[in-house]
């Protein structure tokens, strides 16, 4: 048996989330990708235009367990003679196991996931202005504070008459698309520096969404097939193309909404007498709020509330058998909890989900011709119950950057705990990289995840820069700006 199912678990059932893909948005030729991290980032850069053909990024990380002494690629071809090797009896007593489940004495990052598929997009400059349009498809899920009850040691065997407690938690998941416009403007200040601002208004298309929430402590013990417990307040909701009358599925738009990205950059240009340096900036600082928005799901949408006390485990364990249609299990669950009433749990036909909002800070320094240093910090702004969580990321890096060749390296800390070494290379139009190359190429004592990204773009041939030596990158008179330096 291959370990593919373990990797699927790592990517789809455990903590995984869209990393920031530093090689796609930090550099001077980031273009369409850069404006989606900070809408002010393109207006002062060298290229006059940028077109994205396709791009994709996927990141995975789990605290539920780990692969031992493996790289991501070696684990793909790993053979397991016995499927139970991955969850051995005696709770990982077998030192030859490939997958090791963890035990916990506190809440954990039990589930996060994000994948972004970048569709055709473009941006271009008109002197002080930048304009553009972009489109993406995104999939995300999270459960930031999963109770320690859900570790493998507890789930493997629930012992009769032993007390257990499930603390409050929430699991959120959503698949959506976005169609965005871009507007940027650069303003020269009296000191010769530049302040750039930008905005991306977005139209959001909700395809799928769902949540499960436990609102209070649920203490229980099991006696054979029955749970005896305090009353738990459990809520769930979903919007889906799954048919209500059959087992068919029809993909479609279940709701719409609006989103917004806001950003600003403060740019210190290179000295005018350094005309041999192609970088338009000596140093710049950026701040942005990304993915501020929500989607109202009102088609094929339901919300349910359950007051769960004592429950017949035998009934709950069989409600998913011989289903007549996709929604049959929802009705059976309500009937099992509410003494045969299959409709009482439903409380609404709509719901609102919020996008993964984050605050992004960046710094970029051109310390030598073609060489740069950079730092990036992203912190999630999660204030709503039904909101996808953005990742917390801190990273520092350096890069070599020319028109048709760019390469960089970075070190990062994800969720304030997972260390990564990243690298990327851009050969003309193609970029390939990873923010955790160590997990891809080098055996890890505890491999908890990996990421990889790529993009294919079209940029202008030649230099793509302004040719007038008397003008700067946004059309200011270089001589007048030099006078500001000499004051």
N, C-alpha and C positions, 0 to 999 in steps of 0.2 A: 504494500500500500504506500503510495507517495504521500508526502506531507503537504500536498496542495491544500487539503482541507484545513490544516493548521494555519497556513498563511491566509486563507480566506477568513478564518476566525480572527486572525490578527488585524486584517484589513477591514472587516465588516462587522465583527461582533465585539470588538474591543475598542480601546481608545485609539482613535485615528482621526487626524484632522489636517486640513490643508495648511501645510507649511507655507512660508512666505516666498519661496523660490527666488532667492536673492539674485541669482544670475539673470533673471528676467526683468527686474524692475529697478535695480540700483544704477546701472551704467548709463552713459551718455547716449546710447542708442537703444534704450529700452522702449521708447515710443509708446505704442498702444498699451503695453503692459505697465509702463511707468505711470500713465495717467490714471490707471485703475487703482493704484496704491496711493498716489497723491495727484489730484487733478491739476496742480500747478507745475508739474515736473517737466512738461514738454516745451513750453513756450520759449524757454531760454536755451534749449539745446541746439546742437549743430544741424542735424538733418532737417530739411524743410518738410518732409512727409514720411510716413511710415504706414505700412499695410501688413496686418497679420493674416496669414492664411489659415493656420490651425495651431492649436497648442493644447497641452494637457498636463495636469499636475495631480499627483496623488501622494498622500502621506499617511502613514499608519504608526500607531504606538499603543501599547497595551500595558496596563498594570495588573491584569488578571493572571498573566503567566508569561513565560519566556521560552525561547528556544536556546538550548545550551550548546556553546562552542560551535556556532554556525554563522555563516553569512547568509544574507537573503538569497543569493543565487545558489549557494550550496544546499540550502534547505529545500529548494525547488525539486532537486533530484534525489532527496534523501529517501531511502527505502526503510519501511517499518514492517518487520515480519509479523508483528501482532499489533492490531489497532489499539489494544489496551495499553501498549507501551506509552502512549501519550497521556493516559490518565491511570497510572498503575495502581493496583491495590496497595493498601498501606500508605496512601497519600505520597506518591513519588518516592517510594522506597527503592525503586529500581534506578541505580545510578546510570544505566545505559539509556534511560528515557531521552526522547528528543524534546518533548514539550513538558515543562514543569509548571504546574499550577501553584499560585501563591496563596499564602494565608494572610489574613489582615486582622488588625485589632483597631482599625479606624476606617473612616470612609475613604473611598478610592475613586479615581477617575475610571469609572467602569466602562464608559462608552463615549467616544467622540469619533466623528468621521466627516471628512469633506473631500470631495473631488470637484475640480473645475475643468470644464471643457471649453476652451476659448474658440469661438467661431469667427468667421471673417469680420475684420474690423479695420478702421483706418483713422489717422489723424494727420493734420497738416498745419502749417503756420502761414500767417499773413502779417508780416512785420511784428507788431506787439501782441498779436492775437494768435491763439491756437484753437482749432476746431476739429471735431471728430465724431465718430459713432462707433459703438462696439456692441457685441452680443456674446453671452455666455450661457451655459447650462451648468447648474450647481446641484450637488447632492451633499447633504450634511446630516449628522446626528450627534447627540451628546447625552451623557448622564454624568455630570461632574461630581456628584456626591452620592455615589452608589453605596448602600449600606454594606457593612462587612459581612452581613448574613449571606450575601451572594458569593462569597468566595467558595472555591471548589470543595474545601473540607466540610463545609456545612451542607452544600447541595448534594454531595456524594451520598450522604446518609443522614436523614433526619431521625433522631433517636426518640422513641416513644417516651413521653413524660418529661423530656428535657425542655426547659423554657427557652424560647427564642424571641428576639425583637427585631422587627424591620423598621428602621427609622425613616423619616420623611425623605423622599427623593422624587425626581422628575426625569423622565426620558423624553427627548424631543427629536423629531426627524422630519426632514422636508426635502423635496426635490423641486427646483424652480428654475425659471429662465429669466434673463434680464436683457433688455434692449436699452442702451444708454446713449445719450448725447454728451459731448464734451465741449466746454468753453473755458478758455484760459486767457489771461491778460497779464502783461509784464509792464511795470511802471518804474521808470528811472527816478531814483531819489537824488536829492541835492548833493549828496556825498559821492555820487557816481555808482553807488550800489543799486541793485534792482530788487524790487518786491514783486513777486509773481503770485497771482491768485487763480484758482480754478474751481469749477463746479461740474459735476456729472449728474444731471437728472436722469432717472431710470424708470422705465415701465416694467413692472414685475409680473410674471406669469407663474401661477402656482399649479404644479402638476400633481404632487402627492404631499401629504403631511399627516403626522400622527403624533400623539403623546400618550404617556401613562404617568399618573401622578399619585403618589401616596402622601396624603396631607397630614398625617399624624402618626405617632408611634403605634405599631401593631404588634402586641405581645401575644404569644400563643404557645401551645404545646399540642402535640399530636398523640392521640390514643387510637392506634390501629389506623382506620381509614377516616377518622374524623379529627378536624382541628377544633380545639376549644380556645377561644380567643376573646380579647377585648374588641370592641367595634372599630373597624378601620374605615376611614373615608378615602375611597379610591376613585379617581376620575380618569377617564380616557376619552380621546377624540381622534377622529381621522377624516381625511378627505381622499378619496381614491376612485380610480376608474374601474375598480372591481364591480362586476355586475351584482345587483341585488336579487336577481331571479335565476341566475345560473352560475357556473364556475368560470365564466369568461372574464376577460379583462380588456378594456378599451382605454388606451392612453388618451389623455385629453387635459384641457385646462379646467381646473376646479375652482379657480379664484384668481383675482388680479390685485395689484397694489402699486404703490409708488415708492421709490427709493432715491437716495441722494448721497453723493460723496462731496466733501468740501476739503480744500487744501490750500496751503500757502507755502512759498519758499522765499527765503532771504538769501540773495546771491551776491557774493563779493567777487567781482570779475578779476581775471588776470591782468597784470600791469600791461599797459599799452606797448611798452618797449620790449616786451617778450613776445614778439610776433611769430617766433618759431614754435611756440607752444599751441597746439590745436585746441586745447581745452578752453571753453568760453568762461569757465569759472575757476577761481582760486580756492574758494570754499563756499559751501552753501548749507543752510539749515532748513529743514522742512517739518511741517506739522499738518496732519490731516485727520479727518473723521471719515471712516470708510463704512459703507453698507448701513446707512441709517435709513430704515424703512420697514414696511410691513405689507403682508398680503392677507386680504379678507377672503377666506374660503367659504363659498355659499352654494356650491354645486356638489352633489354626492358627498355631503358632509354630515357627520353626526357627532354629538358629544353625549357621554353617559356618565352618571354618578352611581357608585355602588357603596352601600353601607354594609361592609362584610363583617360578620361576627362568626358564629360557629358555622362550619361548612363541611359537607360530606365530601371528603377527598376522592372517594371512589367515583362520585358523579362528576366532579371537576376534571378528573383524569380521563373521562370518556366522552366529554362533550365535543371533541374534535373528530369523532369517528362517524363515518357514513353521513357526511354533510350533504344537504340538498342543494345549497348554493353558498356563495362566499360569505353572506351575512348570517347564515344559519347559526354559526358559533356565537355571534353576539347575542342573538335571541336566547340561545340555550344557556349562556352565562347568566343572563338576567333571570331566567326561569329558575336556575339552580340556586341563586342567591335570594330571590324574592318568592319562594314557595310557589313556583309555577307561572308567575307573571312575566312574560317575555318582552313586555313593552315598557314597563315602569321605569327602567333605568335611563331611558333617553330623555335628555333635558334641552337639547338645542340642535338646530339644523345648520349652524354656521359656527365659525371660529376664526380668530385672527392669530397669525404667526408673525413674529418679528425676525428680521434678518440679523446676521452676526456682526453687530456694530463693534468697531474698534477705534482706538486712538493710536495713531502712528506718528512716531518721531524719527527723524533721520538727519544724518550729518555726512557730508562728503568733502574730501580734502584732496586737491591735486598737488601733491608734494614734490612731484618731479614730472618731466615730460613723459606722457603716456602712463604714469603710475598714480594710483589713487588709494586712499584709505577711506573706510566708511563705517558707520555704526547705524544700527536700526533697532528700534524698540516698538513693540506693538502690545497694547493692553486691551483686553476686552472690556466693553461697556455693556454689561448684561444686567438689565433692570426689570425685565418682564418675565412672567412665568413661561409663556409660550415663545421663547426666544432662543434661536440657535446660538451657541457660544462660540465666539471667535477665539483663536489660540493666543496665549501669552507667549511672546517670542522676544528674546534679546540676542543680538548678533553683532559681531565686529568682523571686518574683513578687509582685504586689499585686492586690487586687480590691476592688470595690464590691459590697456584699452587703445586699440587702433580701429580704423574704419572697417577693415574686413577680418580682423582678428582680435579677440578679447578672451581673457582667461582670468579667473579669480579664485580665491580661497577664503573661507570664513570659519569661525567657530560660533556656535549658537547654544542657547539654553532654552528649551521648550517646556512650557508649563513649570518653569522655575526649578526643574529637576532633571531633565534629560539632556545630556551634553551631546553635541554633534559637531563633526568636522565636515565642512562642505566644500565642494569645488564645482566649477562649471567651465565650459569652453564654448565660445561662439565663433564659428567658421562662416563668415559672410552672413548668410541668411538663417542658418540653423544653429540653435542653441540647445545643448544637452547638459544637464547638471543634476546634482543632488545636494541637499543641505545636510545629509548624513551619509556621506560616501564611505565612512568607516563601517557602517552596517551592511553596505553592499559588497565590499571587497575584503574585509578583514573579519576573521572569526571573533565573535563576541561571547564573553562568558555568559551574558544574559541578553540575548537579542530580543528586544521588546518592540522593534519596528524598523521601518525604513521609508525612504521617499525617493522619488525620481520625477523629473519634469523635462519637457521639451517644447520647443516652439519653432515654427517655420514662418519667416516673414519676407517681405519685399521692401527694400529701402532704395533711395535714389542712387543711380550709378554716379561715378565721379565722387567728388567730396560731399555733395549735397549741402554745401555751406554758402554763405553770402560771399560774393567775390569782391565787393568794394572794400579795399583796405582802409578807407576812411570812415567806415561804419562798423558798429559792433553787432552783436548777434540779434538784436531787436530793432536795429535801424537808428540807434543813437550815434551822434557825431563823436568819433573816437578822440579827436583833438580836444573837444570841450570836456570830455570825461577825464582826459589826462590832466587838464588844468585843475580839476578838483583834487587830484592826488598831490599836486605840487603846492597846494595851499598850506 
